[in-house]
Amino acid sequence: MVVVELLLISWVRWKYVETPFQSATVQVVLGGVLVLLAGIFIGSA
């Protein structure tokens, strides 16, 4: 489900913000990884 959501966000960025699809996908995936790492870091504190 998360993959579908990330692809949908990438598609919206490509369609409406006019970001190249590959670039939007990389940005969204990196943002998701940062959020995951922050959650792990905060959860272990």
mmCIF entry with sequence, helices, sheets and N, C-alpha, C, O atoms, coordinates in Angstrom:
data_MODEL
# 
_entry.id   MODEL 
# 
_entity.id                         1 
_entity.type                       polymer 
_entity.pdbx_number_of_molecules   1 
# 
_entity_poly.entity_id                      1 
_entity_poly.type                           'polypeptide(L)' 
_entity_poly.nstd_linkage                   no 
_entity_poly.nstd_monomer                   no 
_entity_poly.pdbx_seq_one_letter_code       MVVVELLLISWVRWKYVETPFQSATVQVVLGGVLVLLAGIFIGSA 
_entity_poly.pdbx_seq_one_letter_code_can   MVVVELLLISWVRWKYVETPFQSATVQVVLGGVLVLLAGIFIGSA 
_entity_poly.pdbx_strand_id                 A 
# 
loop_
_entity_poly_seq.entity_id 
_entity_poly_seq.num 
_entity_poly_seq.mon_id 
_entity_poly_seq.hetero 
1 1  MET n 
1 2  VAL n 
1 3  VAL n 
1 4  VAL n 
1 5  GLU n 
1 6  LEU n 
1 7  LEU n 
1 8  LEU n 
1 9  ILE n 
1 10 SER n 
1 11 TRP n 
1 12 VAL n 
1 13 ARG n 
1 14 TRP n 
1 15 LYS n 
1 16 TYR n 
1 17 VAL n 
1 18 GLU n 
1 19 THR n 
1 20 PRO n 
1 21 PHE n 
1 22 GLN n 
1 23 SER n 
1 24 ALA n 
1 25 THR n 
1 26 VAL n 
1 27 GLN n 
1 28 VAL n 
1 29 VAL n 
1 30 LEU n 
1 31 GLY n 
1 32 GLY n 
1 33 VAL n 
1 34 LEU n 
1 35 VAL n 
1 36 LEU n 
1 37 LEU n 
1 38 ALA n 
1 39 GLY n 
1 40 ILE n 
1 41 PHE n 
1 42 ILE n 
1 43 GLY n 
1 44 SER n 
1 45 ALA n 
# 
_struct_asym.id          A 
_struct_asym.entity_id   1 
# 
loop_
_struct_conf.conf_type_id 
_struct_conf.id 
_struct_conf.pdbx_PDB_helix_id 
_struct_conf.beg_label_comp_id 
_struct_conf.beg_label_asym_id 
_struct_conf.beg_label_seq_id 
_struct_conf.pdbx_beg_PDB_ins_code 
_struct_conf.end_label_comp_id 
_struct_conf.end_label_asym_id 
_struct_conf.end_label_seq_id 
_struct_conf.pdbx_end_PDB_ins_code 
_struct_conf.beg_auth_comp_id 
_struct_conf.beg_auth_asym_id 
_struct_conf.beg_auth_seq_id 
_struct_conf.end_auth_comp_id 
_struct_conf.end_auth_asym_id 
_struct_conf.end_auth_seq_id 
_struct_conf.pdbx_PDB_helix_class 
_struct_conf.details 
_struct_conf.pdbx_PDB_helix_length 
HELX_P HELX_P1 AA1 VAL A 2  ? TYR A 16 ? VAL A 2  TYR A 16 1 ? 15 
HELX_P HELX_P2 AA2 PHE A 21 ? GLY A 43 ? PHE A 21 GLY A 43 1 ? 23 
# 
_struct_conf_type.id          HELX_P 
_struct_conf_type.criteria    ? 
_struct_conf_type.reference   ? 
# 
loop_
_atom_site.group_PDB 
_atom_site.id 
_atom_site.type_symbol 
_atom_site.label_atom_id 
_atom_site.label_alt_id 
_atom_site.label_comp_id 
_atom_site.label_asym_id 
_atom_site.label_entity_id 
_atom_site.label_seq_id 
_atom_site.pdbx_PDB_ins_code 
_atom_site.Cartn_x 
_atom_site.Cartn_y 
_atom_site.Cartn_z 
_atom_site.occupancy 
_atom_site.B_iso_or_equiv 
_atom_site.pdbx_formal_charge 
_atom_site.auth_seq_id 
_atom_site.auth_comp_id 
_atom_site.auth_asym_id 
_atom_site.auth_atom_id 
_atom_site.pdbx_PDB_model_num 
ATOM 1   N N  . MET A 1 1  ? 0.821  -1.196 0.000   1.00 0.00 ? 1  MET A N  1 
ATOM 2   C CA . MET A 1 1  ? 0.000  0.000  0.000   1.00 0.00 ? 1  MET A CA 1 
ATOM 3   C C  . MET A 1 1  ? 0.866  1.261  0.000   1.00 0.00 ? 1  MET A C  1 
ATOM 4   O O  . MET A 1 1  ? 0.543  2.253  -0.654  1.00 0.00 ? 1  MET A O  1 
ATOM 5   N N  . VAL A 1 2  ? 1.957  1.202  0.737   1.00 0.00 ? 2  VAL A N  1 
ATOM 6   C CA . VAL A 1 2  ? 2.845  2.371  0.809   1.00 0.00 ? 2  VAL A CA 1 
ATOM 7   C C  . VAL A 1 2  ? 3.445  2.674  -0.555  1.00 0.00 ? 2  VAL A C  1 
ATOM 8   O O  . VAL A 1 2  ? 3.581  3.839  -0.927  1.00 0.00 ? 2  VAL A O  1 
ATOM 9   N N  . VAL A 1 3  ? 3.804  1.641  -1.302  1.00 0.00 ? 3  VAL A N  1 
ATOM 10  C CA . VAL A 1 3  ? 4.389  1.837  -2.634  1.00 0.00 ? 3  VAL A CA 1 
ATOM 11  C C  . VAL A 1 3  ? 3.391  2.528  -3.550  1.00 0.00 ? 3  VAL A C  1 
ATOM 12  O O  . VAL A 1 3  ? 3.759  3.426  -4.308  1.00 0.00 ? 3  VAL A O  1 
ATOM 13  N N  . VAL A 1 4  ? 2.126  2.113  -3.485  1.00 0.00 ? 4  VAL A N  1 
ATOM 14  C CA . VAL A 1 4  ? 1.081  2.732  -4.309  1.00 0.00 ? 4  VAL A CA 1 
ATOM 15  C C  . VAL A 1 4  ? 0.930  4.203  -3.930  1.00 0.00 ? 4  VAL A C  1 
ATOM 16  O O  . VAL A 1 4  ? 0.797  5.067  -4.797  1.00 0.00 ? 4  VAL A O  1 
ATOM 17  N N  . GLU A 1 5  ? 0.952  4.476  -2.632  1.00 0.00 ? 5  GLU A N  1 
ATOM 18  C CA . GLU A 1 5  ? 0.824  5.859  -2.169  1.00 0.00 ? 5  GLU A CA 1 
ATOM 19  C C  . GLU A 1 5  ? 1.995  6.714  -2.648  1.00 0.00 ? 5  GLU A C  1 
ATOM 20  O O  . GLU A 1 5  ? 1.798  7.843  -3.096  1.00 0.00 ? 5  GLU A O  1 
ATOM 21  N N  . LEU A 1 6  ? 3.201  6.185  -2.557  1.00 0.00 ? 6  LEU A N  1 
ATOM 22  C CA . LEU A 1 6  ? 4.369  6.938  -3.008  1.00 0.00 ? 6  LEU A CA 1 
ATOM 23  C C  . LEU A 1 6  ? 4.323  7.183  -4.517  1.00 0.00 ? 6  LEU A C  1 
ATOM 24  O O  . LEU A 1 6  ? 4.683  8.263  -4.985  1.00 0.00 ? 6  LEU A O  1 
ATOM 25  N N  . LEU A 1 7  ? 3.881  6.181  -5.274  1.00 0.00 ? 7  LEU A N  1 
ATOM 26  C CA . LEU A 1 7  ? 3.751  6.373  -6.724  1.00 0.00 ? 7  LEU A CA 1 
ATOM 27  C C  . LEU A 1 7  ? 2.679  7.407  -7.052  1.00 0.00 ? 7  LEU A C  1 
ATOM 28  O O  . LEU A 1 7  ? 2.831  8.187  -7.991  1.00 0.00 ? 7  LEU A O  1 
ATOM 29  N N  . LEU A 1 8  ? 1.604  7.411  -6.283  1.00 0.00 ? 8  LEU A N  1 
ATOM 30  C CA . LEU A 1 8  ? 0.550  8.403  -6.499  1.00 0.00 ? 8  LEU A CA 1 
ATOM 31  C C  . LEU A 1 8  ? 1.070  9.813  -6.222  1.00 0.00 ? 8  LEU A C  1 
ATOM 32  O O  . LEU A 1 8  ? 0.782  10.739 -6.980  1.00 0.00 ? 8  LEU A O  1 
ATOM 33  N N  . ILE A 1 9  ? 1.826  9.979  -5.154  1.00 0.00 ? 9  ILE A N  1 
ATOM 34  C CA . ILE A 1 9  ? 2.412  11.292 -4.847  1.00 0.00 ? 9  ILE A CA 1 
ATOM 35  C C  . ILE A 1 9  ? 3.358  11.706 -5.966  1.00 0.00 ? 9  ILE A C  1 
ATOM 36  O O  . ILE A 1 9  ? 3.359  12.864 -6.381  1.00 0.00 ? 9  ILE A O  1 
ATOM 37  N N  . SER A 1 10 ? 4.161  10.771 -6.454  1.00 0.00 ? 10 SER A N  1 
ATOM 38  C CA . SER A 1 10 ? 5.076  11.073 -7.565  1.00 0.00 ? 10 SER A CA 1 
ATOM 39  C C  . SER A 1 10 ? 4.314  11.489 -8.809  1.00 0.00 ? 10 SER A C  1 
ATOM 40  O O  . SER A 1 10 ? 4.712  12.420 -9.509  1.00 0.00 ? 10 SER A O  1 
ATOM 41  N N  . TRP A 1 11 ? 3.213  10.796 -9.083  1.00 0.00 ? 11 TRP A N  1 
ATOM 42  C CA . TRP A 1 11 ? 2.407  11.132 -10.253 1.00 0.00 ? 11 TRP A CA 1 
ATOM 43  C C  . TRP A 1 11 ? 1.819  12.538 -10.129 1.00 0.00 ? 11 TRP A C  1 
ATOM 44  O O  . TRP A 1 11 ? 1.805  13.293 -11.102 1.00 0.00 ? 11 TRP A O  1 
ATOM 45  N N  . VAL A 1 12 ? 1.337  12.887 -8.944  1.00 0.00 ? 12 VAL A N  1 
ATOM 46  C CA . VAL A 1 12 ? 0.769  14.226 -8.721  1.00 0.00 ? 12 VAL A CA 1 
ATOM 47  C C  . VAL A 1 12 ? 1.848  15.283 -8.928  1.00 0.00 ? 12 VAL A C  1 
ATOM 48  O O  . VAL A 1 12 ? 1.595  16.312 -9.555  1.00 0.00 ? 12 VAL A O  1 
ATOM 49  N N  . ARG A 1 13 ? 3.055  15.037 -8.406  1.00 0.00 ? 13 ARG A N  1 
ATOM 50  C CA . ARG A 1 13 ? 4.154  15.996 -8.599  1.00 0.00 ? 13 ARG A CA 1 
ATOM 51  C C  . ARG A 1 13 ? 4.497  16.123 -10.077 1.00 0.00 ? 13 ARG A C  1 
ATOM 52  O O  . ARG A 1 13 ? 4.776  17.222 -10.557 1.00 0.00 ? 13 ARG A O  1 
ATOM 53  N N  . TRP A 1 14 ? 4.480  15.003 -10.803 1.00 0.00 ? 14 TRP A N  1 
ATOM 54  C CA . TRP A 1 14 ? 4.794  15.030 -12.232 1.00 0.00 ? 14 TRP A CA 1 
ATOM 55  C C  . TRP A 1 14 ? 3.712  15.769 -13.009 1.00 0.00 ? 14 TRP A C  1 
ATOM 56  O O  . TRP A 1 14 ? 4.009  16.577 -13.888 1.00 0.00 ? 14 TRP A O  1 
ATOM 57  N N  . LYS A 1 15 ? 2.459  15.486 -12.678 1.00 0.00 ? 15 LYS A N  1 
ATOM 58  C CA . LYS A 1 15 ? 1.334  16.034 -13.433 1.00 0.00 ? 15 LYS A CA 1 
ATOM 59  C C  . LYS A 1 15 ? 1.113  17.522 -13.166 1.00 0.00 ? 15 LYS A C  1 
ATOM 60  O O  . LYS A 1 15 ? 0.918  18.292 -14.106 1.00 0.00 ? 15 LYS A O  1 
ATOM 61  N N  . TYR A 1 16 ? 1.141  17.933 -11.909 1.00 0.00 ? 16 TYR A N  1 
ATOM 62  C CA . TYR A 1 16 ? 0.737  19.287 -11.552 1.00 0.00 ? 16 TYR A CA 1 
ATOM 63  C C  . TYR A 1 16 ? 1.895  20.218 -11.207 1.00 0.00 ? 16 TYR A C  1 
ATOM 64  O O  . TYR A 1 16 ? 1.762  21.433 -11.353 1.00 0.00 ? 16 TYR A O  1 
ATOM 65  N N  . VAL A 1 17 ? 3.017  19.686 -10.758 1.00 0.00 ? 17 VAL A N  1 
ATOM 66  C CA . VAL A 1 17 ? 4.163  20.524 -10.410 1.00 0.00 ? 17 VAL A CA 1 
ATOM 67  C C  . VAL A 1 17 ? 5.182  20.529 -11.553 1.00 0.00 ? 17 VAL A C  1 
ATOM 68  O O  . VAL A 1 17 ? 6.154  21.284 -11.534 1.00 0.00 ? 17 VAL A O  1 
ATOM 69  N N  . GLU A 1 18 ? 4.935  19.669 -12.548 1.00 0.00 ? 18 GLU A N  1 
ATOM 70  C CA . GLU A 1 18 ? 5.772  19.558 -13.743 1.00 0.00 ? 18 GLU A CA 1 
ATOM 71  C C  . GLU A 1 18 ? 7.209  19.150 -13.402 1.00 0.00 ? 18 GLU A C  1 
ATOM 72  O O  . GLU A 1 18 ? 8.160  19.610 -14.033 1.00 0.00 ? 18 GLU A O  1 
ATOM 73  N N  . THR A 1 19 ? 7.349  18.290 -12.404 1.00 0.00 ? 19 THR A N  1 
ATOM 74  C CA . THR A 1 19 ? 8.638  17.696 -12.070 1.00 0.00 ? 19 THR A CA 1 
ATOM 75  C C  . THR A 1 19 ? 8.768  16.416 -12.898 1.00 0.00 ? 19 THR A C  1 
ATOM 76  O O  . THR A 1 19 ? 7.798  15.669 -13.026 1.00 0.00 ? 19 THR A O  1 
ATOM 77  N N  . PRO A 1 20 ? 9.942  16.152 -13.458 1.00 0.00 ? 20 PRO A N  1 
ATOM 78  C CA . PRO A 1 20 ? 10.103 14.880 -14.182 1.00 0.00 ? 20 PRO A CA 1 
ATOM 79  C C  . PRO A 1 20 ? 9.749  13.701 -13.274 1.00 0.00 ? 20 PRO A C  1 
ATOM 80  O O  . PRO A 1 20 ? 10.080 13.703 -12.089 1.00 0.00 ? 20 PRO A O  1 
ATOM 81  N N  . PHE A 1 21 ? 9.071  12.688 -13.840 1.00 0.00 ? 21 PHE A N  1 
ATOM 82  C CA . PHE A 1 21 ? 8.549  11.590 -13.027 1.00 0.00 ? 21 PHE A CA 1 
ATOM 83  C C  . PHE A 1 21 ? 9.643  10.881 -12.242 1.00 0.00 ? 21 PHE A C  1 
ATOM 84  O O  . PHE A 1 21 ? 9.456  10.578 -11.064 1.00 0.00 ? 21 PHE A O  1 
ATOM 85  N N  . GLN A 1 22 ? 10.778 10.612 -12.872 1.00 0.00 ? 22 GLN A N  1 
ATOM 86  C CA . GLN A 1 22 ? 11.868 9.920  -12.168 1.00 0.00 ? 22 GLN A CA 1 
ATOM 87  C C  . GLN A 1 22 ? 12.395 10.769 -11.016 1.00 0.00 ? 22 GLN A C  1 
ATOM 88  O O  . GLN A 1 22 ? 12.656 10.251 -9.930  1.00 0.00 ? 22 GLN A O  1 
ATOM 89  N N  . SER A 1 23 ? 12.550 12.055 -11.245 1.00 0.00 ? 23 SER A N  1 
ATOM 90  C CA . SER A 1 23 ? 13.023 12.951 -10.200 1.00 0.00 ? 23 SER A CA 1 
ATOM 91  C C  . SER A 1 23 ? 12.024 13.027 -9.050  1.00 0.00 ? 23 SER A C  1 
ATOM 92  O O  . SER A 1 23 ? 12.414 13.008 -7.882  1.00 0.00 ? 23 SER A O  1 
ATOM 93  N N  . ALA A 1 24 ? 10.747 13.111 -9.378  1.00 0.00 ? 24 ALA A N  1 
ATOM 94  C CA . ALA A 1 24 ? 9.707  13.161 -8.351  1.00 0.00 ? 24 ALA A CA 1 
ATOM 95  C C  . ALA A 1 24 ? 9.710  11.873 -7.538  1.00 0.00 ? 24 ALA A C  1 
ATOM 96  O O  . ALA A 1 24 ? 9.553  11.912 -6.318  1.00 0.00 ? 24 ALA A O  1 
ATOM 97  N N  . THR A 1 25 ? 9.886  10.732 -8.200  1.00 0.00 ? 25 THR A N  1 
ATOM 98  C CA . THR A 1 25 ? 9.906  9.444  -7.502  1.00 0.00 ? 25 THR A CA 1 
ATOM 99  C C  . THR A 1 25 ? 11.083 9.375  -6.539  1.00 0.00 ? 25 THR A C  1 
ATOM 100 O O  . THR A 1 25 ? 10.926 8.940  -5.398  1.00 0.00 ? 25 THR A O  1 
ATOM 101 N N  . VAL A 1 26 ? 12.251 9.796  -6.985  1.00 0.00 ? 26 VAL A N  1 
ATOM 102 C CA . VAL A 1 26 ? 13.433 9.780  -6.116  1.00 0.00 ? 26 VAL A CA 1 
ATOM 103 C C  . VAL A 1 26 ? 13.210 10.693 -4.913  1.00 0.00 ? 26 VAL A C  1 
ATOM 104 O O  . VAL A 1 26 ? 13.529 10.313 -3.786  1.00 0.00 ? 26 VAL A O  1 
ATOM 105 N N  . GLN A 1 27 ? 12.671 11.885 -5.135  1.00 0.00 ? 27 GLN A N  1 
ATOM 106 C CA . GLN A 1 27 ? 12.432 12.815 -4.039  1.00 0.00 ? 27 GLN A CA 1 
ATOM 107 C C  . GLN A 1 27 ? 11.443 12.252 -3.036  1.00 0.00 ? 27 GLN A C  1 
ATOM 108 O O  . GLN A 1 27 ? 11.654 12.363 -1.828  1.00 0.00 ? 27 GLN A O  1 
ATOM 109 N N  . VAL A 1 28 ? 10.374 11.654 -3.516  1.00 0.00 ? 28 VAL A N  1 
ATOM 110 C CA . VAL A 1 28 ? 9.343  11.099 -2.633  1.00 0.00 ? 28 VAL A CA 1 
ATOM 111 C C  . VAL A 1 28 ? 9.894  9.909  -1.847  1.00 0.00 ? 28 VAL A C  1 
ATOM 112 O O  . VAL A 1 28 ? 9.627  9.780  -0.653  1.00 0.00 ? 28 VAL A O  1 
ATOM 113 N N  . VAL A 1 29 ? 10.656 9.045  -2.506  1.00 0.00 ? 29 VAL A N  1 
ATOM 114 C CA . VAL A 1 29 ? 11.213 7.874  -1.818  1.00 0.00 ? 29 VAL A CA 1 
ATOM 115 C C  . VAL A 1 29 ? 12.228 8.314  -0.762  1.00 0.00 ? 29 VAL A C  1 
ATOM 116 O O  . VAL A 1 29 ? 12.224 7.788  0.351   1.00 0.00 ? 29 VAL A O  1 
ATOM 117 N N  . LEU A 1 30 ? 13.092 9.266  -1.094  1.00 0.00 ? 30 LEU A N  1 
ATOM 118 C CA . LEU A 1 30 ? 14.056 9.757  -0.111  1.00 0.00 ? 30 LEU A CA 1 
ATOM 119 C C  . LEU A 1 30 ? 13.348 10.420 1.071   1.00 0.00 ? 30 LEU A C  1 
ATOM 120 O O  . LEU A 1 30 ? 13.760 10.245 2.218   1.00 0.00 ? 30 LEU A O  1 
ATOM 121 N N  . GLY A 1 31 ? 12.297 11.170 0.800   1.00 0.00 ? 31 GLY A N  1 
ATOM 122 C CA . GLY A 1 31 ? 11.516 11.765 1.885   1.00 0.00 ? 31 GLY A CA 1 
ATOM 123 C C  . GLY A 1 31 ? 10.893 10.702 2.768   1.00 0.00 ? 31 GLY A C  1 
ATOM 124 O O  . GLY A 1 31 ? 10.883 10.839 3.992   1.00 0.00 ? 31 GLY A O  1 
ATOM 125 N N  . GLY A 1 32 ? 10.374 9.647  2.164   1.00 0.00 ? 32 GLY A N  1 
ATOM 126 C CA . GLY A 1 32 ? 9.786  8.542  2.923   1.00 0.00 ? 32 GLY A CA 1 
ATOM 127 C C  . GLY A 1 32 ? 10.818 7.842  3.789   1.00 0.00 ? 32 GLY A C  1 
ATOM 128 O O  . GLY A 1 32 ? 10.527 7.472  4.927   1.00 0.00 ? 32 GLY A O  1 
ATOM 129 N N  . VAL A 1 33 ? 12.015 7.658  3.264   1.00 0.00 ? 33 VAL A N  1 
ATOM 130 C CA . VAL A 1 33 ? 13.092 7.022  4.033   1.00 0.00 ? 33 VAL A CA 1 
ATOM 131 C C  . VAL A 1 33 ? 13.480 7.900  5.217   1.00 0.00 ? 33 VAL A C  1 
ATOM 132 O O  . VAL A 1 33 ? 13.707 7.391  6.315   1.00 0.00 ? 33 VAL A O  1 
ATOM 133 N N  . LEU A 1 34 ? 13.560 9.218  5.007   1.00 0.00 ? 34 LEU A N  1 
ATOM 134 C CA . LEU A 1 34 ? 13.890 10.129 6.110   1.00 0.00 ? 34 LEU A CA 1 
ATOM 135 C C  . LEU A 1 34 ? 12.830 10.084 7.200   1.00 0.00 ? 34 LEU A C  1 
ATOM 136 O O  . LEU A 1 34 ? 13.163 10.090 8.385   1.00 0.00 ? 34 LEU A O  1 
ATOM 137 N N  . VAL A 1 35 ? 11.568 10.040 6.820   1.00 0.00 ? 35 VAL A N  1 
ATOM 138 C CA . VAL A 1 35 ? 10.489 9.943  7.804   1.00 0.00 ? 35 VAL A CA 1 
ATOM 139 C C  . VAL A 1 35 ? 10.583 8.618  8.562   1.00 0.00 ? 35 VAL A C  1 
ATOM 140 O O  . VAL A 1 35 ? 10.407 8.589  9.780   1.00 0.00 ? 35 VAL A O  1 
ATOM 141 N N  . LEU A 1 36 ? 10.857 7.528  7.852   1.00 0.00 ? 36 LEU A N  1 
ATOM 142 C CA . LEU A 1 36 ? 11.013 6.226  8.497   1.00 0.00 ? 36 LEU A CA 1 
ATOM 143 C C  . LEU A 1 36 ? 12.162 6.250  9.506   1.00 0.00 ? 36 LEU A C  1 
ATOM 144 O O  . LEU A 1 36 ? 12.010 5.789  10.638  1.00 0.00 ? 36 LEU A O  1 
ATOM 145 N N  . LEU A 1 37 ? 13.305 6.784  9.095   1.00 0.00 ? 37 LEU A N  1 
ATOM 146 C CA . LEU A 1 37 ? 14.457 6.850  9.998   1.00 0.00 ? 37 LEU A CA 1 
ATOM 147 C C  . LEU A 1 37 ? 14.181 7.732  11.209  1.00 0.00 ? 37 LEU A C  1 
ATOM 148 O O  . LEU A 1 37 ? 14.591 7.401  12.321  1.00 0.00 ? 37 LEU A O  1 
ATOM 149 N N  . ALA A 1 38 ? 13.492 8.849  11.006  1.00 0.00 ? 38 ALA A N  1 
ATOM 150 C CA . ALA A 1 38 ? 13.135 9.712  12.133  1.00 0.00 ? 38 ALA A CA 1 
ATOM 151 C C  . ALA A 1 38 ? 12.201 8.979  13.097  1.00 0.00 ? 38 ALA A C  1 
ATOM 152 O O  . ALA A 1 38 ? 12.343 9.104  14.314  1.00 0.00 ? 38 ALA A O  1 
ATOM 153 N N  . GLY A 1 39 ? 11.260 8.226  12.565  1.00 0.00 ? 39 GLY A N  1 
ATOM 154 C CA . GLY A 1 39 ? 10.357 7.452  13.413  1.00 0.00 ? 39 GLY A CA 1 
ATOM 155 C C  . GLY A 1 39 ? 11.092 6.393  14.221  1.00 0.00 ? 39 GLY A C  1 
ATOM 156 O O  . GLY A 1 39 ? 10.802 6.195  15.401  1.00 0.00 ? 39 GLY A O  1 
ATOM 157 N N  . ILE A 1 40 ? 12.036 5.718  13.591  1.00 0.00 ? 40 ILE A N  1 
ATOM 158 C CA . ILE A 1 40 ? 12.830 4.712  14.293  1.00 0.00 ? 40 ILE A CA 1 
ATOM 159 C C  . ILE A 1 40 ? 13.674 5.384  15.371  1.00 0.00 ? 40 ILE A C  1 
ATOM 160 O O  . ILE A 1 40 ? 13.758 4.885  16.493  1.00 0.00 ? 40 ILE A O  1 
ATOM 161 N N  . PHE A 1 41 ? 14.292 6.499  15.040  1.00 0.00 ? 41 PHE A N  1 
ATOM 162 C CA . PHE A 1 41 ? 15.142 7.209  15.987  1.00 0.00 ? 41 PHE A CA 1 
ATOM 163 C C  . PHE A 1 41 ? 14.337 7.710  17.180  1.00 0.00 ? 41 PHE A C  1 
ATOM 164 O O  . PHE A 1 41 ? 14.759 7.548  18.324  1.00 0.00 ? 41 PHE A O  1 
ATOM 165 N N  . ILE A 1 42 ? 13.194 8.310  16.925  1.00 0.00 ? 42 ILE A N  1 
ATOM 166 C CA . ILE A 1 42 ? 12.354 8.827  18.003  1.00 0.00 ? 42 ILE A CA 1 
ATOM 167 C C  . ILE A 1 42 ? 11.764 7.676  18.827  1.00 0.00 ? 42 ILE A C  1 
ATOM 168 O O  . ILE A 1 42 ? 11.652 7.773  20.049  1.00 0.00 ? 42 ILE A O  1 
ATOM 169 N N  . GLY A 1 43 ? 11.393 6.604  18.157  1.00 0.00 ? 43 GLY A N  1 
ATOM 170 C CA . GLY A 1 43 ? 10.830 5.463  18.855  1.00 0.00 ? 43 GLY A CA 1 
ATOM 171 C C  . GLY A 1 43 ? 11.797 4.755  19.781  1.00 0.00 ? 43 GLY A C  1 
ATOM 172 O O  . GLY A 1 43 ? 11.387 4.163  20.780  1.00 0.00 ? 43 GLY A O  1 
ATOM 173 N N  . SER A 1 44 ? 13.079 4.812  19.454  1.00 0.00 ? 44 SER A N  1 
ATOM 174 C CA . SER A 1 44 ? 14.075 4.145  20.283  1.00 0.00 ? 44 SER A CA 1 
ATOM 175 C C  . SER A 1 44 ? 14.601 5.034  21.404  1.00 0.00 ? 44 SER A C  1 
ATOM 176 O O  . SER A 1 44 ? 15.371 4.573  22.246  1.00 0.00 ? 44 SER A O  1 
ATOM 177 N N  . ALA A 1 45 ? 14.199 6.289  21.426  1.00 0.00 ? 45 ALA A N  1 
ATOM 178 C CA . ALA A 1 45 ? 14.686 7.226  22.463  1.00 0.00 ? 45 ALA A CA 1 
ATOM 179 C C  . ALA A 1 45 ? 14.014 7.009  23.790  1.00 0.00 ? 45 ALA A C  1 
ATOM 180 O O  . ALA A 1 45 ? 14.313 7.712  24.755  1.00 0.00 ? 45 ALA A O  1 
# 
